Amino acid sequence: MRVVRPGYRERQDAQVALQAKMQIQYCEQKQRERDEMARVAKKPTQALKLVEALNFVEFATGDYGVSTSPYVNLYNRCAVCWDGTMAAGMEIEEDLTVAPKLETLKKALGKSGKALTLTELPNGRLSVKGEKITVQVPCLTPQEMPATGPDPANWPLNDEIKEAFKSLQGIIEDSGDAVWQTAVLLEANIATATNGKVIMQYRHGIDLPPGLLLPRPFVQAVAKQFKPLIAFGYNPGHSLTFWFEDASWYKTQLYQDAYPNCAPILDVESTPINSPAGLWEGCKEIAEFDDNEWINFKENAIIAGVAKYPVEGLTGGRQFDYKYLKKIIPYIKTIDITTHDNKMIFFGDKVRGVVVGIVHQEEEVAEASE
């Protein structure tokens, strides 16, 4: 017969009560930690991903007189920038509600090392604590940031648009006397760029709304992305949004200015031939020998200043600015320098265009711009 010592049950009850208390304290501590994690993002492995998002949206931080453009709005697990002309957004994993200065945040993340703690401070700044460094990043309040978002992704898109932009971005200028010199005209099946000296079209083959005149920063931003385009959204007369496969997006305002009628120059009968062997190599070799980099096309040769380069089969009587030729040479397969007195028509894979010569250039540009 087992003998129960006096006080045994009391000791057992006390032990059970102590274990229950310890369990409750443990659960309360875990809850406090979870609450703290909701306020402080501790994600050592996320620095590179956050920097990737910042690099993507940074294209929408141009200097167009908007005071908030140097800042990135971090909210709803998304990073968003807007500079008055273009907006950009990309998903992030950090759950923050703050608008830090983008450049400072990128620098801090770049020095975080193997550890990263992001904390919203009571003074309104964002603390970035790395392995050895702590940076308090200046911030605006979310209420100071403009509300902006993408157009819904309603129609399919693909990377042919990106290829078009890559081809045409070198034609348009940083600034110009007319808006069309700084923009790409996107239409159904084709995209067009001209600076008044060169006209170039790319056939992308996608059905699009008419007359989408896109600012140069948007064109350049899209062209630099490696991730695939999948869709676009459109607010007629106001904005256009391109969506990428990871749900990131670029949005731009649409210019409403008139665009030159390029059809009379492009839609002409021509007799293109393969570019004469050595023509473009020769242009690159001798252009620097002319102060203006003007190259004279002569019979079977090209001349720039005091330099001459043989090109068998070349027809003479034209003069072109190499500054513009070098923008289109990578795309040229065939040329026609006989149909017009002072223009060269060119064709390539999915591209066609015209470059105006030096002589009477102002008259030709005016004609192209009407």
SULHU-V715409 format. One record per helix or strand of 3 or more residues. SS is the DSSP state (H for helix, E for strand). FROM is the first residue (numbers start at 0). LEN is the number of residues. If there is no record, write none. Layout:
{{SS	FROM	LEN} {SS	FROM	LEN}}
This chain:
{{H	7	32} {E	39	3} {H	43	17} {E	72	3} {E	77	5} {E	85	6} {E	97	4} {H	101	9} {E	116	4} {E	125	4} {E	133	4} {H	141	3} {H	159	9} {H	178	4} {E	182	4} {E	189	5} {E	197	6} {E	211	4} {H	215	8} {E	228	7} {E	238	6} {E	248	7} {H	262	4} {H	278	11} {E	293	5} {E	300	4} {E	306	4} {E	317	4} {H	321	10} {E	333	3} {E	342	6} {E	350	6} {H	360	9}}
